[in-house]
Amino acid sequence: MNQAPLIICIIAWVKNFANNLTKNTEQLLLLIIIGVATILRFYNYSSLSITGDEISAILRVWSSEMFPQNHYTSFKELIDIGVRPDGHPAGVQVFTTFWTRLFGITEASVRLPFVLAGILSVYFSYLVGRDWFNKNAGLFVAASMCFLQFPLLYSQIARPYSPGLLFTLMATWFWTRLIFYENKHKWLIITLLAISTTGAIYTHYFSFFQVLIVGISGFFFTNKSNLKSYMISIGLVFILFLPHFGVSLGHLQIGGLGEGEWLGSPEQERSWFLDYILFCFNDSWQMIGVFLTILVLTFLKPLYKKSQNKFRILALIWFVFPFLVGYYYSVWVNPVLQRSVLLFSFPFLLLLVFSFVPYPSNIKRLYALLLLFLAVGVFSTVFLNRFYSTHRFGVLKEIVEKVLEYQNKYGDENITKTINIGHPYFVGYYLERYNAEVDYIPFDTENTLHRFRNNGGEELLAFKKIVDNSDTKHFLYQWSSKYSPNEMLPIIQEKYPYMIERELYFNAETYLFSKEASDNTIKEEHLYFSEYAFENNSNDWKGQAEYITSNKAYSGKFSEMLTKENEYSHTFSNRVGDIFTTKENIINVTVMGNFDNIECDANLVISLSSSDGVMYNWNGMNFSYFIKDPNEWKKIYHSVRFHDIRSSDDVISVYVWNSSGKPLYVDDLRISVTEGNPQIYGKLDISL
């Protein structure tokens, strides 16, 4: 068969295709950007450990399968039981309910709509940039949204952030088309603006606030020709929001996330906003330098239109205002500000940065720069920032895999297993997937849903009893996706002093301890150690020697008696830089206590003060958490990880404070500093 005609046809088609691409280079570049965005978001998304937040969402929509007592028999019950107490709008939860009923609760099926929303957000960021400034500006904005870790991270998990981002950008684009452009299909634009705005409202309250700002801004630009259309769209939004009005009113009464006792006020961190900006740009000053270089180079060339300054002002306001409101609400009312909720305003920073990109000057060079920018950005995220090999949420799959590995390696019957998680299904999800069983010892036998939850303080005694009653060779402690008291490990090591397995993750850890040393014992060295048993003078501990007494003693002959006249014990004080190597170090303190009267109220205190003596961090462990009967010696444990150390010249102080004034005896004060988990808070500056 003669193949020459076929080859000629193929060559002709390729030439024609190449010519069309040359004429439509912008579309090709946009296609490349969206293609890269698709690859980055789909890569590894189904194999990543499901997060605690995702499990919580699954529990609210699949409770009938896992916990029959919470079965939703109607849509009304779903809203009343699942949505109203949660504090988030109903949109994502209702959607997830129907979606998972159809496609199941695997990581891939649950996350698919959110990945697609993240990809579409890249496209709509281009449309906004194109219509506000020009096609080239839109391409640079889309490229940034494609590779930066901030939008990428929240496109891979089933949470409200990527849908909220998509609806916010859609609302912004339709808002732009309605107010600033002539439209052949005006009613379609009016309807789509209303739907996308309502979608943002039903998705997250920060995306609600973002489109509220957009909506209010519109009144400054409307005129006689578009005011009626604008008001019709707003009216449609109001009608679509009415069914949710009562739910949102109830959420306002809940307050902020501070009631969950896990989100602190942003004022506790001196550079919250700067840290947030650094996070936006891959935690990389070099990447910030790349963006600033493009901004400066494009700004210096007077090719931009001054008529577009209104959009630059809007971009600045729409980026900054949500942060300011969230910050001061968090400081004055209840903490709500975290990086994720600012995702909806983040694209407007990118729009501002690239608003001066020219069109169509030096088009080939500009496109070459765009492709280089995209390549550098992908390299920064994937390789320099190790995006796919770094955990950014508390892992659950790895936790389960480790306990199953240990059971096989050391024998199930030889391990006492404990875990600290917000809900049993955090590990139950993967135990069901692996068709496996793990008999964790509960902390609470009455509240079955919280049986594996230990928040420290008074609850530490329940954990200590588990350790004291354990008779196995090994002891396992795991935690993930919640606060884990730092005292857990010192309590375990009183009976199981040898660590033989350890895995550290972001917001999760696994430890296996043994009673006996072995070849695989992990050597732990104290970075600092000090003890005072009141038998001899100590240079580390300062106090009033006249209150050292032989009336009672736990070890040796002497202890210190604290009374109304001697409210504070001997005190340890030292520079942070002299006992810590990084901010992630943990200071562990123990003391033996004994009191005559059960009404005695005392605290083991670890505080942090600036070099000029101003205290800015105080942590107390009440003696009553460990001592339940008078005239008995009990050990009090207190361990602190300071994540807000301001300077290596700051001072750490340790002492016992007897606030009640009733007689209290203390003995054997001990301090040790150990290395902490450097990944626990993610990629932060932990140097002193």
FENGIJO-V48875 format. One record per pair of residues at least 6 apart in sequence whose ideal C-beta (glycine too) atoms are under 7 Angstrom apart, sorted by the first residue. I is the first residue (numbers start at 1). J is the second residue. Records with the same first field share a line. If there is no record, write none. Layout:
I->J  J
This chain:
21->28
25->367
26->135  139
29->139  367  370
30->126  139  142
33->122  139  142  143  146  374
34->119  122  123
36->146  374  378
37->119  122  146
38->119
40->146  147  152
41->115  118  119  152  155  156
42->115
43->388
44->388
45->111  115  156
46->107  108
48->107  156
49->395  396  397  398
50->107  396  397  429
51->157  393  394  481
52->394  396  422  426  481
53->159
54->110  157  158  159
55->423  425  426  429
57->93  96  158
58->105
59->66  423  425
60->82  86  93
61->82  93  96  97  100
62->100  105
63->70  71  72
64->71  72
66->425
70->81
72->78  81  82
78->97
79->90  247
82->93
83->90  93  247
84->247  250
87->251  254
88->160  204
89->201  202  203  204  205  244  248
90->202  244  247
91->199  202  203
92->160  163  203
96->158
99->113
100->110
103->109
110->158
111->156  157  158
114->155  157  158  162  163
115->155  156
117->162  163  166
118->151  155  162
120->166
121->145  151  162  165  166  169
122->142  145  146
124->166  169  170  173
125->141  142  145  169  347
126->138  139  141  142
127->138  173
128->169  172  173  176  351
129->137  138  141  351  354
130->138
131->173  176  177
132->176  308  311  351
133->308  311  355
134->359
135->359
136->357  358  359  366
137->354  355  357
139->370
140->354  357  370  373
141->347  350  351  354
143->370  373  374  377
144->350
145->151  347  350
146->374
147->374  377  378  381
148->280  281  282  377  381
149->282  381  385  387
150->279  280  343  346
151->165  343
152->381
153->392
154->161  162  340  343
155->162
160->203  204
161->340  343
163->203
164->200  203  204  207  344
165->343  344
167->196  199  200  203  207
168->200  207  210  211  344
169->347
170->196
171->193  196  197  200  211  214
172->214
174->189  192  193  196
175->193  214  218
177->183  189
178->189  190  193  226  229  230  233
179->218  221  222  226  230
183->189
186->229
190->229  232  233
193->233
194->233  236  237  240
197->211  215  237
198->237  240  241
200->207  208  210  211
201->208  211  241
202->244
206->322  341  344
207->344
209->322
210->322  344  345
213->318  321
214->318
215->234
217->314
218->230
222->230
255->334
256->330  333  334  335  336
257->263  335  336
258->334  335
259->334
262->483
263->335  338
264->335
265->330  331  335
266->272  327  330  331  337
267->331
268->644
269->275  644
273->323
276->339  342
279->339
280->346
281->287  288  291
282->380  381  385
283->385  683
284->380  384  385
287->380
290->376
291->353
295->353  356
298->356  357  358
299->356
301->358
303->358  361
304->356  358
308->355
311->355
312->352  355
315->348  351  352  355
316->352
318->345  348
319->345  348  349  352
322->342  345
323->342  345
326->336  337  341
327->337
329->336
330->336  337
381->387
382->388
391->505  506
392->506  682
393->506  507
394->480  481  506  507  508
395->480  505  508
396->426  427  429  430  480
397->430
398->505
399->427  478  480  508  510
400->427  430  431  434
402->503  510
403->417  438  476  478
404->434  436
406->415  476  501  512
407->415
410->474
414->472  473  474
415->472  474  476
416->441  470  472  475  476
417->438  439  440  441  476
418->440  441  466  476  477
419->427  440  452  478  479
420->452  453  454  479  482  484
421->427  452  453  479  480  481  482
422->453  481  482
423->449
424->449  451  452
426->480  481
431->437  438
440->452
441->466
442->451  452
443->451  452  453  454  459  462  463
444->450  451
445->451
454->463  485
455->483
456->485  487
457->625
458->625
460->485  487  491  625  637
461->625  626
463->488  491
464->491
467->475  491  492  495
468->495
470->495
473->514  515
474->512  513  514
475->492  496  513
476->512
477->488  492  511
478->510
479->508  509
480->507  508
481->507  508
486->586  639  640  641
487->637  638  639
489->511
490->588  590  637  639
491->637
492->513
493->513
496->513  514  515
498->513  514  516  517  521
499->511  513  521  522  524
500->512  513  514  518  520  521  522
501->511  512
502->511  522
503->509  510
504->677  679
505->679
506->679  680  682
507->680
509->677
524->674
526->672  673  674
527->581  585  673  674  675
528->579  672  673
529->671  672
530->540  572  671
531->668  669  670
532->538  540  541  570  669
533->555  556  667  668
534->548  558  559  560  667
535->556  557  558
540->572
541->570  571  572  669
542->570  571
543->569  570  571
544->566
547->560  561  566
548->558  560
549->558  559  561
550->557  558
551->561
552->559  594  665
553->559  667
554->592  633  667  668
555->667  668
559->665  666  667
560->569  570  666
561->663  665
562->569  656  658  664  666
563->661  663
564->661
567->657  658  661
568->655  657
569->655  656  666
571->653  654  655
572->653  654  671
573->651  653
574->651  652
575->648  649  651
576->645  648  650  652  688
577->648  649  688
579->652  673
580->673  688
582->686  687  688
583->642  643  645  686  688
584->641  676  677  678  686
585->673  674  675  676
586->639  640  641  674  676
587->606  639  640  652  671  673
588->639  672  674
589->604  606  638  654  670  671
590->635  636  637  670
591->604  636  656  666  668  669
592->633  635  666  667  668
593->623  627  634  636  664  666
594->631  632  633  665
595->627  630  662  663  664
596->630  631  663
597->630  662
598->630
599->660  662
600->660  662  664
601->659  660
602->623  656  657  658  659  660  664
603->620  621  622  657  659
604->620  621  636  638  656
605->618  619  620  654  655  657
606->619  638  640  652  654
607->615  617  618  619  653
608->616  617  642  645  650  652
609->615  616  650  651  653
610->616  646  650
611->647  649  650  651
617->642  644
619->640
621->636  638
623->636
626->634  635  636
627->634
641->676
643->681
645->688
648->688
654->671
656->666
658->664
678->686
